[in-house]
Amino acid sequence: MRHRKSCLQYINVYELLHCKERQHNDRFKALLDTQMLDWRSRRDLLNRMPLG
């Protein structure tokens, strides 16, 4: 359950930041860094989770 919450927080921040930057460029990654220091590990965790 803890992992699920962590992933949902990452998804929310990720999607909200697309309001500021539409592309997945260096600016977008820098914005992620300012809002969530561990976003890379959360992204990796989300990508390892099974679908469904």
C-alpha positions in Angstrom: 0.0 0.0 0.0 2.9 2.4 0.8 4.3 1.9 -2.7 0.9 2.6 -4.2 0.6 5.9 -2.4 4.2 6.9 -3.4 3.4 6.1 -7.1 0.2 8.0 -7.0 1.9 11.1 -5.6 4.5 10.9 -8.4 1.8 10.6 -11.0 -0.1 13.6 -9.6 3.0 15.8 -9.5 4.1 14.6 -13.0 0.7 15.4 -14.6 0.4 18.8 -12.8 3.8 19.8 -14.0 2.7 19.3 -17.6 0.6 22.5 -17.1 3.9 24.3 -16.9 5.9 22.3 -19.4 4.3 20.1 -22.0 7.5 18.3 -23.2 9.6 15.8 -21.4 12.7 17.9 -21.7 15.4 19.2 -19.3 13.1 21.9 -18.0 10.4 19.4 -17.1 12.9 17.2 -15.3 14.3 20.2 -13.4 10.7 21.1 -12.4 10.3 17.5 -11.1 13.5 17.9 -9.2 12.2 21.0 -7.4 8.9 19.3 -6.4 10.0 15.7 -5.7 13.6 14.9 -5.1 13.1 11.2 -5.3 10.9 11.2 -8.5 13.3 8.9 -10.4 13.1 6.1 -7.8 9.3 6.5 -7.7 9.1 6.4 -11.5 11.3 3.2 -11.5 9.1 1.6 -8.9 5.9 2.5 -10.9 7.5 1.0 -14.0 8.3 -2.3 -12.2 4.7 -2.7 -10.9 2.5 -5.2 -12.7 -0.4 -3.9 -14.8 -3.9 -4.7 -13.5 
